[in-house]
């Protein structure tokens, strides 16, 4: 797990550097829009993170139980364990444990911008790591049926503490990121720059699509240039006008019905 965390930290630093390079490659207009979209993306991630149940506690396992077609009020720890003990050896190995959290993690990441399979796997692995730490009393890396049932009888099983997802964990600071970039060799630096150029083009295409569909959230753009605000407001104006026309038409139709003489 230590090696996995080191590799994931490296992955996230490379991703952050690439994104910053991509922003620098954009023109001012697109950069400002992208920065606003980044903030909106962070807000979405935080909102979804707040919905995640603490892995391994009763409420979270009841959600899994319910998703599998059972009434959550009939949740039974022993039955739940047996259902997820795929090889029937009365213990959960790492793969069986991770399988329990996969759907919850898929739901967490669904609809979020800029997510990767590496981040999904890291979230699953962190949940599995947490459960093993709290349930594996004999430190053999597995969860025996007896260990799970003992845990299910304790107070910790019923707690509802929030869970910090991978989005909320600060993996590195600015100094670490600067040091990491400094240590990149020329070939790695060049590869990152090429990837950043591709990302910049992809994001510019997405921005053009957002503008065409008038989906940019003005609340996220309050701190940006007047030129950008005017451009987005112009796109939204037509949309609001269409809404107003529909309201007026509906009111007129209702008034005509009200004014019609009774038969």
C-alpha positions, 0 to 999 in steps of 0.5 A: 500500500505504501508503494501504491500511495507513492505511485498515486502521488506521482500520478497526481503531481504529473496530472496537476503539472500537465493541467497547469501547462495546458492553462498556460497554452490557452488564450486568456478568454479560454483560460478564464472559462476553464478556471471557472469550470475547474472551480465548478468541478471542485464544488461538484466533487465536494458535494458528491464526497459529502454523500459517501458513507464511512466504509465498513460501517453499518449504514454503508453496508446496508446501502450495498445490501439494498443495492443488491435487492434486499430490504435494508431493514433485514440486513444481517451481518453474517448473511452479508459476509457469506454473500461476499465470501466468493470462494466460501473460505470464511474470510474476505481477501483483498479482492473480495473486500474491494468488490464491496466498494466498487459500486459506491466508488462508481457512483461517486465518480459518475458525472464528475469532470477530469477523473481517471481510472487511477483515481477510482482504484485509489479510492477503492484501495483506500477504503479497503485499507481502512477496513482492514486496519479496523477489522483485521485483529490478527494482522494477517491481511484478511478479514475472518468471519469472526473478526467481522461479526465482532466488529459488527457488535461494537460501537464503531460499526454504527458510527456515521463519521464522514469519509474523506475521499481521494478528492479531499486529501492533500497529497502534495504542497506547492514546494513538493510540486515545484521540486518534482517538476525540477527533477523531471528529465528532459524527455519526461518534461517534453512528453508532459508538454506534448500531453498538455498541448493536447489537453489544451486543445481538448478543453478549448473544444469543450468550452466552445461546446459549452458556450454553444449550449449556454451551459456556463454557470455565471455564479462561477465567473464573478471574479473574471473579466468583464469581457468574459461575463459579457460573452456568457451573458449574451449567450444566456440572454437568448435562453432566458428570452425563450423562457419568458416567451413561453410564460407569456404564451401560457398566461395569455392562454389561461386569460383567454379561458378565463374570459370565455363566456360560460355556456 
